[in-house]
Amino acid sequence: MTPHFIAEALSRKLGERVSVRDIGMLYAEATPFGPSSRKQRQADCLAGGVTALVSGDLSANPQMVESDVSTDSWNDSMVTWLVNPVPIPRLATEERPVTASNVDAIRETTAMFAKLDYRFGGGHARSTVVQYIAMEVEPLLKHVRPDTALGKRFLSETAAMLRLAAWMAYDTGLHGLAQRYMTKALRLAREADNRMLGGRILAGMSHQANYLGHYGMAVNLARAATMGAQGAATPTAMALFSAMEARALASQGDEAACSRALGEAERWFERRTPEDDPVWLRYFDEAELAAEFAHCFRDLGHHHRAANRVLESVELSESLYVRSLSFVRTILATSHVAGGELEHGLAVAREVVTTVADLRSARTRRYVRDFVKQLTRFGNDPRVREFQTFTETRLARARSEAR
């Protein structure tokens, strides 16, 4: 869908003139996110765009790997998803049967790599995931029939794997690359007419936008996830979308709206039936919801409430989720320091640093850096100086060992 078509569709929907400039898409077809012809659009939504993306990633093309995020791309993804949710009819593709075994293999491989991501961080197996996509998945895309049930399943599982590749890139600090993977994943989810998975991808975009400080965009992306998946997603997914909205609202300091979104997340979560959730959503359990609450309360300055939610999350969490536990334990350390318990906070943070040093995760290191910055108000307190020295030494040694 071109930006001009989107603007025209929105104009009809809203009853007033909406220009390309109004929706932040002046770049039109000039960027990699907006191919210029029908033939290109078809290729980009299926094999063509994925081929270019993974080949650029594997060859370490700096224009691909070192690219920045584009707010225009988030707008494009969000508006296209909401305005034109029905997949574009595709021409018949070259015949080469895609089997149920192919679909199962992608699903199981994604689940396996997701566990490595949780345990060791996005940088641990990211290149292997991309190689798997290039060798085992991308060659089959040109043979998929999106108008068949099996074709839709194949596209859904491929989209889920691309979403994981995006998340790994995001976790390692490759934000523009992560956005490109998420954009491709969303297009495949659309081809598969998988509204719930599309919502999950938009929620991931919201998470990244919030992390990078684009709070208003993060709110809109989370709401787009909810709107687009209404009636097609499980209660667990809807709870996740509301939690992402709450996170972004907390970042904006809008406590009333954040509380409403958290309440909505809780109400959806109470209705969940875990066995109805797809494999890629089963991580979002009681521990994960408590962690989302903890993040919100931290950002709103309610440190005691944040600490209580962290303790709940830690108690309920499986040991597999090492990275998530590092995030919430950093919040716990922050809460202790904010509550006047400096030594307790430093003790918790020291344990976090020991764990983070072994993770291939830029996000966990940023959490540690942000915690260290909060200690500047203690001046030359020897306890703080000792912790800072320990942190710098431990993380530097880990970086050296990783080379």
C-alpha positions in Angstrom: 0.0 0.0 0.0 1.5 3.4 -1.0 1.4 6.4 1.4 -0.9 8.3 -1.0 -3.4 5.4 -0.9 -3.2 5.3 2.9 -3.8 9.1 3.1 -6.8 8.7 0.7 -8.2 5.8 2.7 -7.9 7.8 6.0 -9.5 10.8 4.4 -12.6 8.7 3.5 -12.6 7.1 7.0 -12.3 10.3 8.9 -14.5 12.5 6.6 -11.8 15.1 6.2 -8.7 15.6 4.0 -5.6 13.8 5.2 -2.4 14.4 3.4 0.8 12.3 3.1 2.5 15.0 5.3 -0.2 14.6 8.0 0.6 11.0 8.5 4.3 11.5 8.5 5.0 9.6 5.3 6.6 12.2 3.0 9.3 9.7 2.2 6.7 7.9 0.0 8.3 5.2 -2.1 11.9 6.4 -1.8 12.7 4.2 1.2 13.2 0.4 1.4 9.9 0.2 3.2 7.8 1.4 0.2 8.4 -0.4 -3.0 7.2 1.3 -6.1 5.4 -1.3 -8.3 2.9 -4.1 -7.9 5.5 -6.7 -8.8 7.9 -5.3 -6.3 5.3 -5.2 -3.6 4.5 -8.8 -4.1 8.1 -9.8 -4.0 8.8 -7.6 -0.9 5.9 -9.1 1.0 7.1 -12.6 0.5 10.6 -13.7 -0.6 12.1 -10.6 -2.1 12.2 -8.4 0.9 13.3 -11.2 3.2 16.1 -12.2 0.8 17.5 -8.6 0.7 17.2 -8.3 4.5 19.0 -11.5 5.5 21.7 -11.2 2.9 22.4 -7.6 4.0 22.5 -8.7 7.6 24.8 -11.7 7.0 27.2 -9.7 4.9 27.3 -7.0 7.6 26.2 -4.3 5.1 26.6 -1.1 7.2 23.5 0.5 5.6 21.5 -2.4 6.9 23.2 -3.4 10.2 24.0 0.1 11.4 20.8 1.8 10.3 18.8 4.0 12.6 15.1 3.5 13.3 12.6 5.4 11.2 9.4 6.9 12.8 8.0 7.0 9.3 8.3 3.2 9.1 6.4 2.7 12.4 3.7 5.0 11.0 3.6 3.1 7.8 3.3 -0.3 9.5 0.6 0.9 11.9 -1.6 2.7 9.4 -1.3 0.0 6.8 -2.3 -2.6 9.4 -5.3 -0.7 10.5 -6.6 0.7 7.2 -6.1 -2.3 5.0 -6.1 -5.4 7.1 -7.2 -7.8 4.3 -4.3 -9.4 2.5 -3.7 -8.3 -1.1 -4.7 -11.1 -3.5 -1.5 -12.8 -4.8 -0.7 -14.3 -8.2 -0.2 -18.1 -8.3 3.4 -18.9 -7.4 5.8 -21.5 -8.8 4.8 -25.0 -7.7 7.0 -26.7 -5.1 5.1 -28.2 -2.3 5.6 -26.6 1.1 4.8 -29.4 3.6 3.4 -29.5 7.1 6.9 -30.8 8.1 8.4 -27.5 6.9 5.9 -25.6 9.0 6.6 -27.7 12.1 10.3 -27.4 11.7 10.2 -23.6 11.6 7.9 -23.5 14.7 10.1 -25.8 16.7 13.3 -24.1 15.7 11.8 -20.7 16.7 10.9 -22.1 20.1 14.4 -23.5 20.6 16.1 -20.2 19.6 13.7 -18.3 21.8 14.9 -20.2 24.9 18.5 -19.4 24.0 17.5 -15.8 23.7 15.8 -15.8 27.2 18.7 -17.5 28.8 21.8 -16.0 27.1 20.6 -12.8 25.4 19.9 -11.8 21.9 23.6 -11.7 20.8 24.2 -15.4 21.6 22.4 -17.0 18.7 21.3 -14.1 16.5 23.6 -14.8 13.6 22.6 -18.5 13.7 18.9 -17.6 13.5 19.6 -15.3 10.5 21.5 -18.1 8.8 18.7 -20.5 9.4 16.2 -18.1 7.8 18.5 -17.7 4.8 19.2 -21.4 4.3 15.9 -23.1 5.3 13.1 -20.6 5.2 13.7 -17.9 2.6 14.1 -20.5 -0.3 10.6 -21.8 0.3 8.9 -18.4 0.5 8.6 -18.0 -3.3 6.7 -21.3 -3.5 4.1 -20.5 -0.8 0.5 -20.2 -1.7 -1.0 -17.6 0.7 -4.5 -18.6 -0.3 -4.2 -22.1 1.3 -4.4 -23.1 4.9 -0.9 -24.6 4.8 0.5 -21.5 3.1 -1.0 -19.3 5.8 0.5 -21.5 8.5 3.9 -21.3 6.8 3.8 -17.6 6.6 2.7 -17.3 10.2 5.6 -19.4 11.5 8.0 -17.5 9.3 6.7 -14.2 10.6 7.2 -15.5 14.2 10.8 -16.4 13.4 11.4 -13.0 11.8 9.9 -11.4 14.9 12.4 -13.3 17.0 15.3 -12.2 14.8 14.0 -8.7 15.2 13.9 -9.1 19.0 17.5 -10.4 19.1 18.7 -7.5 17.0 16.8 -5.1 19.3 18.4 -6.7 22.4 21.9 -6.3 20.9 21.4 -2.6 20.1 20.9 -3.0 16.4 17.8 -0.9 16.4 17.3 0.0 12.7 18.0 -3.6 11.7 15.5 -4.8 14.3 12.9 -2.4 12.9 13.4 -3.8 9.4 12.9 -7.4 10.7 9.7 -6.4 12.5 8.4 -4.6 9.4 9.0 -7.8 7.3 7.4 -10.0 10.0 4.3 -7.8 10.1 3.9 -8.0 6.3 4.1 -11.8 6.4 1.6 -11.9 9.3 -0.7 -9.8 7.2 -0.3 -12.2 4.2 -1.2 -15.0 6.6 -4.2 -13.0 7.9 -2.9 -13.7 11.4 -4.3 -10.7 13.4 -3.0 -11.9 16.7 0.6 -12.4 15.5 0.4 -9.0 13.8 -0.7 -7.5 17.1 2.3 -9.2 18.9 4.7 -7.6 16.3 3.1 -4.2 16.8 3.5 -4.6 20.5 7.1 -5.4 20.0 7.5 -2.2 17.9 5.8 -0.4 20.8 8.3 -1.9 23.3 11.3 -0.8 21.1 9.8 2.7 20.5 9.3 3.1 24.3 12.9 2.0 25.0 14.3 4.5 22.5 12.2 7.4 24.0 9.5 7.6 21.4 6.8 7.5 24.0 3.8 8.8 22.0 4.6 6.5 19.1 4.8 3.6 21.6 1.4 4.4 22.9 -0.1 4.5 19.4 1.6 1.2 18.3 0.3 -0.6 21.4 -3.2 0.7 20.8 -3.0 -0.3 17.1 -2.1 -3.8 18.3 -5.2 -3.9 20.4 -7.5 -2.4 17.7 -6.2 -4.6 14.9 -6.4 -7.9 16.9 -9.8 -7.2 18.5 -11.9 -10.4 18.2 -9.0 -12.4 16.8 -6.6 -12.7 19.7 -6.5 -14.7 22.9 -7.0 -12.9 26.3 -3.3 -13.4 27.0 -2.4 -11.5 23.8 -4.9 -8.7 24.6 -3.3 -8.5 28.1 0.1 -8.1 26.6 -1.1 -5.3 24.3 -2.6 -3.4 27.2 0.6 -3.9 29.2 2.6 -2.4 26.4 0.3 0.6 26.3 0.7 1.0 30.1 4.5 0.9 29.8 4.5 3.7 27.3 1.9 5.8 29.3 4.1 5.4 32.4 7.1 6.7 30.5 5.0 9.7 29.6 4.1 10.2 33.3 0.4 9.7 32.7 -0.5 7.8 35.8 -4.3 7.8 35.4 -4.1 6.5 31.8 -1.4 4.0 32.8 -3.6 2.7 35.7 -6.5 2.2 33.3 -4.3 0.3 30.9 -2.9 -1.9 33.7 -6.4 -2.6 34.9 -7.4 -3.7 31.4 -4.3 -5.9 31.2 -5.3 -7.6 34.5 -8.9 -8.1 33.3 -7.8 -9.7 30.1 -5.2 -11.8 31.9 -7.8 -13.2 34.3 -9.7 -14.7 31.3 -6.7 -16.5 29.8 -6.5 -20.1 29.0 -2.8 -20.8 28.5 -3.3 -23.9 26.4 -5.1 -21.8 23.8 -2.0 -19.5 23.3 0.5 -20.1 20.5 4.0 -21.2 21.4 5.4 -17.7 20.8 3.1 -16.2 23.4 3.5 -18.7 26.3 6.3 -16.7 27.9 3.7 -14.1 28.9 2.7 -15.6 32.2 2.0 -14.3 35.8 5.7 -13.5 36.3 5.9 -11.5 33.1 2.7 -9.5 33.9 4.1 -8.7 37.3 7.3 -7.5 35.7 5.3 -5.1 33.4 3.6 -3.7 36.5 7.0 -3.2 38.2 8.4 -1.3 35.2 5.3 1.0 35.2 5.5 1.7 39.0 9.3 2.4 38.7 8.7 4.9 35.9 5.9 6.6 37.9 8.1 6.8 41.0 6.2 4.3 43.1 9.3 2.4 44.2 7.7 0.4 47.1 5.0 -0.9 44.8 7.6 -1.6 42.1 9.6 -3.6 44.6 6.6 -5.7 45.6 5.8 -6.5 42.0 9.5 -7.5 41.4 9.4 -9.9 44.3 6.2 -11.4 42.9 7.7 -11.7 39.5 10.9 -13.3 40.8 9.0 -15.8 42.9 6.8 -16.9 39.9 9.5 -16.8 37.2 11.1 -19.9 35.7 14.9 -20.0 35.9 15.0 -20.0 32.1 14.2 -16.3 31.9 17.6 -15.0 33.0 17.4 -11.7 31.1 13.9 -10.8 32.4 15.0 -11.6 35.9 18.0 -9.3 35.4 15.7 -6.5 34.4 13.4 -6.8 37.3 16.2 -7.3 39.9 17.7 -4.0 38.6 14.3 -2.4 39.3 14.5 -3.9 42.8 17.9 -2.5 43.4 16.7 0.9 42.3 13.7 0.7 44.6 15.9 -0.1 47.6 18.2 2.8 46.9 15.2 5.2 46.5 13.9 3.9 49.8 17.1 4.8 51.7 18.5 1.2 51.7 21.7 1.9 49.8 23.7 -1.2 50.9 20.8 -3.5 50.2 20.3 -1.9 46.7 24.0 -2.3 46.0 24.0 -5.9 47.1 21.2 -6.7 44.7 22.8 -4.8 41.9 26.1 -6.6 42.4 24.3 -9.9 41.8 22.7 -8.4 38.7 26.1 -7.3 37.3 27.5 -10.7 37.8 24.7 -12.2 35.7 24.6 -9.5 33.1 28.3 -9.9 32.4 27.5 -13.3 31.0 24.6 -12.2 28.8 24.9 -11.0 25.2 22.4 -8.3 25.8 22.8 -4.5 25.3 19.5 -3.9 27.1 20.6 -5.4 30.4 23.8 -3.4 30.3 21.8 -0.3 29.8 19.7 -1.1 32.8 23.0 -1.4 34.8 24.3 1.9 33.4 21.1 3.7 34.3 21.3 2.3 37.9 24.9 3.5 38.2 23.8 7.0 37.0 21.3 7.1 39.9 24.2 6.8 42.3 25.8 10.1 41.5 23.8 11.8 44.2 25.9 9.9 46.8 29.0 11.6 45.7 32.2 9.9 46.9 30.5 7.4 49.2 33.1 4.6 49.4 30.4 1.9 49.0 29.3 3.5 45.7 32.9 3.9 44.5 33.6 0.2 45.2 30.4 -0.9 43.3 31.3 1.3 40.3 34.8 -0.1 40.2 33.4 -3.7 40.4 30.9 -3.0 37.7 33.3 -1.4 35.3 35.9 -4.2 35.8 33.4 -7.1 35.5 31.7 -5.8 32.4 35.0 -4.8 30.7 36.4 -8.3 31.3 33.2 -9.8 29.9 33.5 -7.7 26.7 37.1 -8.7 26.3 36.3 -12.4 26.7 33.5 -12.2 24.1 35.8 -11.0 21.4 
